Amino acid sequence: MKKNMSEEVEFLNYIYKNAEMGVIGIDDVIVKTDDEKFEKILRSQREEYVNICNEAEDILKKYGKQNEEVGLMAKMSSKMMSEMSLLKDNSTNTIAKMMVEGSNKGIIEITEKINAYNNTDAEIVVLANKLKATLEKNIDELKKYL
């Protein structure tokens, strides 16, 4: 991250990227499922991540900044990991497990950031906590597919 970037902008970009990884992860696996109920859950979760990205973008605009998207390497890595993991078994169970693991990673990372940026603009902390709550809710929805 750029050293001259404010903590608020750094935190907002992190929130954006975390939510964007949720969108990318879902996009990587949703085409692999033939379970309509499961697909509906994934689409709903994707929409929640998109909304968080949009909120982060709106706040960034208040700071006169634009979001930093997830890098090409991270996107390609996510796609390759999904493809390899689902090569032998693309069952709903396997997809749900992958999504839970990704969400758990996201919870750990956003919790660390919330603790690190505890003196940040309250609006940003609220958005970070919304992301954390979304990740937790998504895990609860996915558990029945494990």
C-alpha positions in Angstrom: 0.0 0.0 0.0 1.2 3.5 -0.7 2.7 5.2 2.4 0.9 8.5 1.7 -2.5 6.8 1.6 -4.6 7.6 4.6 -5.6 4.8 7.0 -9.2 5.2 6.0 -8.5 4.7 2.3 -6.3 1.7 3.0 -9.0 0.2 5.2 -11.7 0.9 2.6 -9.6 -0.7 -0.2 -9.1 -3.7 2.0 -12.9 -4.0 2.6 -13.5 -3.6 -1.2 -10.9 -6.3 -2.1 -12.2 -8.7 0.5 -15.7 -8.4 -0.8 -14.5 -8.5 -4.4 -12.8 -11.9 -3.6 -16.2 -13.2 -2.5 -17.6 -12.2 -5.8 -14.7 -13.7 -7.7 -14.9 -16.9 -5.6 -18.6 -17.3 -6.3 -18.1 -16.6 -10.0 -15.4 -19.3 -10.1 -17.7 -22.0 -8.7 -21.3 -21.1 -9.5 -21.1 -22.5 -13.0 -20.1 -25.9 -11.5 -23.3 -26.5 -9.5 -26.5 -28.0 -10.8 -28.3 -27.6 -7.4 -30.8 -24.8 -8.0 -31.3 -24.0 -4.3 -27.6 -23.9 -3.7 -27.1 -21.7 -6.8 -29.8 -19.3 -5.5 -27.9 -19.0 -2.2 -24.6 -18.3 -4.0 -26.3 -15.7 -6.2 -27.7 -14.0 -3.1 -24.3 -14.0 -1.4 -22.7 -12.6 -4.5 -25.2 -9.8 -4.5 -24.3 -9.0 -0.8 -20.6 -8.8 -1.7 -21.4 -6.5 -4.7 -23.4 -4.2 -2.4 -20.5 -4.0 0.1 -18.1 -3.2 -2.8 -20.5 -0.5 -3.9 -20.7 1.0 -0.4 -16.9 1.0 -0.1 -16.6 2.7 -3.5 -19.1 5.4 -2.4 -17.2 6.1 0.8 -13.9 6.2 -1.2 -15.4 8.8 -3.4 -16.0 11.0 -0.3 -12.2 10.8 0.2 -11.6 11.6 -3.4 -10.2 8.2 -4.2 -11.1 5.2 -6.3 -11.1 1.6 -5.3 -8.2 -0.7 -5.9 -9.3 -3.9 -7.4 -7.9 -7.4 -6.7 -4.9 -8.0 -8.8 -4.8 -10.1 -11.9 -2.6 -12.7 -10.2 -5.0 -13.1 -7.3 -7.9 -13.5 -9.7 -6.0 -16.1 -11.7 -4.9 -17.9 -8.6 -8.5 -18.1 -7.3 -9.7 -19.5 -10.6 -6.9 -22.1 -10.9 -7.4 -23.2 -7.3 -11.2 -23.6 -7.9 -10.6 -25.5 -11.1 -8.1 -27.9 -9.5 -10.2 -28.4 -6.4 -13.3 -29.2 -8.5 -11.6 -31.3 -11.1 -12.2 -34.6 -9.3 -15.3 -33.6 -7.4 -17.6 -30.7 -8.2 -20.3 -31.7 -5.8 -22.3 -29.2 -3.9 -20.5 -30.4 -0.7 -17.1 -29.7 -2.2 -18.2 -26.2 -3.4 -19.8 -25.4 -0.1 -16.6 -26.5 1.7 -14.5 -24.2 -0.5 -16.8 -21.3 0.1 -16.8 -21.8 3.9 -13.0 -22.0 3.9 -12.8 -18.8 1.9 -15.3 -17.1 4.2 -13.4 -18.2 7.3 -10.2 -16.7 5.8 -12.1 -13.5 5.1 -13.5 -13.3 8.7 -10.0 -13.7 10.2 -8.6 -11.0 7.9 -11.4 -8.5 8.4 -11.3 -9.0 12.2 -7.5 -8.3 12.1 -8.2 -5.1 10.1 -11.0 -4.0 12.4 -8.7 -4.3 15.4 -5.8 -2.6 13.6 -7.9 0.3 12.3 -9.9 0.8 15.5 -9.5 4.6 15.4 -10.9 4.9 11.9 -14.0 6.8 10.6 -17.0 5.1 12.2 -18.7 4.8 8.8 -15.9 2.6 7.7 -15.9 0.4 10.8 -19.6 -0.1 10.3 -19.0 -1.3 6.8 -16.2 -3.6 7.9 -18.5 -5.1 10.6 -21.2 -5.5 7.9 -18.7 -7.4 5.8 -17.8 -9.6 8.8 -21.5 -10.3 9.6 -22.1 -11.1 5.9 -19.3 -13.6 5.9 -20.5 -15.2 9.1 -24.1 -15.4 7.8 -22.9 -16.9 4.5 -21.0 -19.7 6.4 -24.2 -20.5 8.3 -26.2 -20.7 5.1 -23.5 -23.0 3.5 -23.1 -25.4 6.5 -26.2 -27.4 5.6 -24.5 -28.3 2.3 -21.4 -29.8 4.0 
